[in-house]
Amino acid sequence: GVVSLLGGICYAELGASDPAAGGLTVYLSKAYSPVVGFLSGFNSWLIGGPGSIAALAIALPSAMTAFFPMGEWTIKLIAISLIIALTIVNYFGVKSGSQLQNLSMIAKLIPIAIILVLGLTKGNVNPDLNLAPKTGGNSLGSVIGMVSYAVIASLWAYEGWTNLNTVAEEVKNPKRNLPLAIIISIVSITALYTLFNYSIYKVIPFEEIETLIGNNEYYLGTHAAEKLLGRSGSTLVVIGMVISMFGSLNGCILAFPRMYYAMSKEGHFFESFKRLHPVYKVPSAALIVQC
């Protein structure tokens, strides 16, 4: 959380001083060279952006197979339909896309809050929060190594705040609201993740966690929910996962085309990408090509 916040504060400063669409691509172009900005943006357009969208779209119906068995092609057809549907929603302006984002955020917090509160109040395990590694001694080096591994493993879960700056041009009062949004979101997520993980440790003993990890079962939240609520607990977790992935998918579809729009405005990308829809004011060509 602290590492993410340090990066977030830098982004908040950049976004407030230059509230232009494009985010990272614009900053790299101005700080180093347009070549660097272009390479970053082109990589995102060709691989990073569509790759993230495709992975999320596939993951969403895959999570539902626990309740609705589906074949590979059914999953792919649902994924394609989701991408097309959310592209249409975002085609009608940033407001419709952001409203859907707000709705999914509230919906996914409900199952998380239920598991968190039940874990903290009904969990009867007293977790050992000592920082000393279980193996490898108690030297400062071994502690730093352990924390470093944890940071690498968890940073991706915090990632996503970088996308906010790509829509800076469409944010009301960006000099105030952009830094505020980034800082509040990262601090809130840090508190939520810490409490959620602690609630899991209050429910599942460490020895059991070791066994689960050894069997490549990493969704500890699901096991904690099953212990607290039985079968309905795992259902609740799957619902939370699906809503969360839906929100992430919508966020990616909304944010990434603004980067390609910025590259086009700088004269480094397809001419059509810099044209905004006359009514909805979105980079419609970039959005459609991404889809």
Secondary structure by P-SEA (a helix, b strand, c coil): caaaaaaaaaaaaaaaacccccaaaaaaaaaccaaaaaaaaaaaaccaaaaaaaaaaaaaaaaacccccccaaaaaaaaaaaaaaaaaaaaacaaaaaaaaaaaaaaaaaaaaaaaaaaacccccccccccccccccccaaaaaaaaaaaaaacccccccccccccccccccccccaaaaaaaaaaaaaaaaaaaaaaaaaacccaaaaaaaaaacccaaaaaaaaaaccaaaaaaaaaaaaaaaaaaaaaaaacaaaaaaaaaaaccccccccccccccccaaaaaaaac
